[in-house]
Amino acid sequence: MKAGDKPERGKASIGAELIIPVAGLLFAVYYLTSIWNIRWEAQVNGLFHSTILLILVAAFLIKTFGRLARGEVDLRLGSKLGTPRLLWQRLGLIVITSVFVLALPWLGFTLSTFLFMVATLAFFGIRSPMKLAGIPLCVAAGGYVLFILALNARFPHGPIEDLLAAIF
């Protein structure tokens, strides 16, 4: 038994089990608020999938809070989050991803993706200039070709997309 997982009073610590459902709930709400300017087919698809996700999260939360009300569980995180180093890496990745999402409308898909990849690789200790430039360049270029050129996806356009549109 790991410290913090199951105290002597018999209650299981389930706080960590709420992280993914709460993140799913936040994602569904964000997605529902962001789909109103896209084609109706995508709106219907997004509404359907978000509704299913919201129903599943609601069912999970009702069950979880029922167990909490009966005194079977508590909301402590226990040791499920891993070591302190792993926790900081996870939090760092959340911060990098949040900055990516916030920068996307201004920098555009391609440049945001490139910078996201550079920041992520650097954060996780990659120091080789070739890897720090090459991997993000390939991912961003591949994303541009697949999503912007081939699929004509409605990702935000920034300086890179504008420049490439002028060239092509």
KESE-164197 format. One record per residue (C-alpha): residue number from 1; residue in one letter; y, x, z. Coordinates in steps of 0.001 Angstrom, whole numbers, plus 500000, padded with zeros to 6 digits. Each point is the difference from the previous one (the first is absolute). Layout:
N
(NUM a (Y X Z))
...
This chain:
168
(1 m (500000 500000 500000))
(2 k (503405 501356 499013))
(3 a (502937 499726 502331))
(4 g (501978 496852 499305))
(5 d (497337 498237 497941))
(6 k (498413 497804 502646))
(7 p (501371 499972 503517))
(8 e (497843 499216 503035))
(9 r (501173 496391 500132))
(10 g (498033 499312 496777))
(11 k (502875 499371 497603))
(12 a (499853 501593 496581))
(13 s (503181 501560 498644))
(14 i (500760 498383 496644))
(15 g (503614 500970 499355))
(16 a (499003 502373 497194))
(17 e (498083 497194 498283))
(18 l (503284 498149 499488))
(19 i (501649 502753 497939))
(20 i (498467 499126 496620))
(21 p (500336 496190 500356))
(22 v (503653 500323 501051))
(23 a (500636 502409 497111))
(24 g (498274 497501 497669))
(25 l (502193 497224 501331))
(26 l (503152 502055 499419))
(27 f (498817 500938 496496))
(28 a (499273 496377 499085))
(29 v (503438 498876 501187))
(30 y (501685 502875 498130))
(31 y (498001 499233 496861))
(32 l (500804 496293 500125))
(33 t (503707 500752 500297))
(34 s (499950 502486 497127))
(35 i (498115 498075 497279))
(36 w (502599 497395 499098))
(37 n (501550 502009 497160))
(38 i (496775 500660 498098))
(39 r (497949 497969 497511))
(40 w (498534 496738 501249))
(41 e (496419 501218 499501))
(42 a (500625 502894 502372))
(43 q (501742 497644 502435))
(44 v (496979 497679 500086))
(45 n (497635 502937 500412))
(46 g (502142 501528 502759))
(47 l (500387 496676 501767))
(48 f (496235 499395 499892))
(49 h (499043 503427 501342))
(50 s (502746 500049 502627))
(51 t (498985 496539 501204))
(52 i (496367 501092 500374))
(53 l (501115 503118 501891))
(54 l (502275 497964 502280))
(55 i (497192 497515 500769))
(56 l (497570 502810 500857))
(57 v (502534 501800 502193))
(58 a (500908 496737 501756))
(59 a (496308 499276 500703))
(60 f (499507 503523 501356))
(61 l (503098 499776 502205))
(62 i (499004 496571 501364))
(63 k (496559 501342 500905))
(64 t (501463 503181 501493))
(65 f (502631 498229 502095))
(66 g (497343 497531 501175))
(67 r (497966 502933 501300))
(68 l (503156 501410 501568))
(69 a (500771 496669 501722))
(70 r (496444 499842 501404))
(71 g (500460 503492 501452))
(72 e (497200 501558 497935))
(73 v (502214 502659 498397))
(74 d (503298 501796 500415))
(75 l (502474 501345 497444))
(76 r (499816 503667 500935))
(77 l (499347 502367 497124))
(78 g (497269 501944 501729))
(79 s (498870 503154 498213))
(80 k (499596 498358 496612))
(81 l (503099 501600 498526))
(82 g (498469 503464 500116))
(83 t (501449 503259 501183))
(84 p (503745 500429 500529))
(85 r (500146 502196 496856))
(86 l (498292 497297 497929))
(87 l (502325 497351 501434))
(88 w (503072 502052 499006))
(89 q (498574 500491 496498))
(90 r (499481 496271 499645))
(91 l (503509 499235 501242))
(92 g (501444 502644 497662))
(93 l (498221 498438 497046))
(94 i (501350 496580 500988))
(95 v (503541 501424 500071))
(96 i (499565 501710 496601))
(97 t (498587 496796 498499))
(98 s (502855 497929 501463))
(99 v (502594 502354 498502))
(100 f (498164 499749 496648))
(101 v (500151 496200 500069))
(102 l (503692 500016 500988))
(103 a (500943 502598 497337))
(104 l (498047 498334 497187))
(105 p (502752 497592 498834))
(106 w (502550 502821 499668))
(107 l (497941 502953 498812))
(108 g (497608 498050 497804))
(109 f (496226 500050 499912))
(110 t (499409 503416 498451))
(111 l (502419 502098 502071))
(112 s (499087 498161 503229))
(113 t (496312 500585 499341))
(114 f (500603 503688 499300))
(115 l (502040 500471 503195))
(116 f (497497 497981 502047))
(117 m (497172 502253 498841))
(118 v (502002 503189 500694))
(119 a (500926 498793 503497))
(120 t (496441 498919 500790))
(121 l (498411 503232 498818))
(122 a (502591 502103 501853))
(123 f (499564 497903 503153))
(124 f (496253 500626 499961))
(125 g (500448 503739 499646))
(126 i (499783 500714 496279))
(127 r (502263 502999 499398))
(128 s (498999 501172 496534))
(129 p (502996 499439 497670))
(130 m (497567 499379 497133))
(131 k (498235 497224 501912))
(132 l (503254 498594 501417))
(133 a (501384 499644 496477))
(134 g (496877 499499 497886))
(135 i (498201 497236 501865))
(136 p (503096 497789 500479))
(137 l (501059 500602 496387))
(138 c (496585 498918 498692))
(139 v (499897 496927 502259))
(140 a (503573 498927 499132))
(141 a (499510 500638 496270))
(142 g (496679 498149 500041))
(143 g (501612 497082 501836))
(144 y (502848 499933 497481))
(145 v (497642 499996 497018))
(146 l (497652 497409 501481))
(147 f (502391 497606 501701))
(148 i (503298 500350 498136))
(149 l (498855 500805 496454))
(150 a (496537 498482 499664))
(151 l (500245 496948 502276))
(152 n (503768 499508 499839))
(153 a (499935 499276 503735))
(154 r (503235 498900 501585))
(155 f (500341 502950 502319))
(156 p (503524 501052 500900))
(157 h (501569 502290 497431))
(158 g (501993 503012 501090))
(159 p (501435 503105 498361))
(160 i (496628 501250 498704))
(161 e (499104 496700 498366))
(162 d (503497 499713 498497))
(163 l (499823 503546 498640))
(164 l (496536 499527 498516))
(165 a (500985 496637 498492))
(166 a (502940 501683 498272))
(167 i (497726 502736 498655))
(168 f (497261 497659 498773))
